[in-house]
Amino acid sequence: MAGGWSKDGAVQDQIDASVEDEVKRARSQLTVGESALHCDECDNLIPEARRKAIPGVRLCIECQSALERQETHSGGINRRGSKDSQLR
């Protein structure tokens, strides 16, 4: 049942759109190609197991973690007003 001016299923449409956007974002960040032997940031050796597990990897675990923390804290505005924080 819709409330106010929203149509039936509007909330689910917002949730579906948020999930779809996040999947697109994650896919766009997937690496491809040959992995680097040394980290592009700190020049430390990237372990062979990591290079095999993640094709095209360019950063060591420490630098990748720091990058992800930075991206998480940079945030952004949730223009849809949905609860995408529950998806993380």
C-alpha positions, 0 to 999 in steps of 0.5 A, a space after each residue: 500500500 502506497 502512502 502519500 503521493 508515492 505509487 505502490 512499490 515506490 520504496 522497493 523501486 528505490 531499494 532496487 535502484 540503489 542495489 543496481 547502482 552499487 553493483 554497477 559501481 563495484 563492477 566498474 572497479 574490478 581490475 583486469 589484465 596482468 597483476 603488478 609485482 610491486 604495489 603502485 603506491 608503496 613499491 612493496 612486493 604483492 604476494 603471489 597468492 594475491 596476484 592470482 586471486 585478483 587479476 590485475 591487482 595494482 596495490 598491496 593489501 595495506 594500500 588497498 585497505 587505506 584506499 577503501 577507507 578513504 573512499 568510505 569516509 569521502 561519502 556522498 549524498 544519497 540523492 534517492 533518500 533510500 537506506 543504502 547504508 544498510 547494504 554495506 
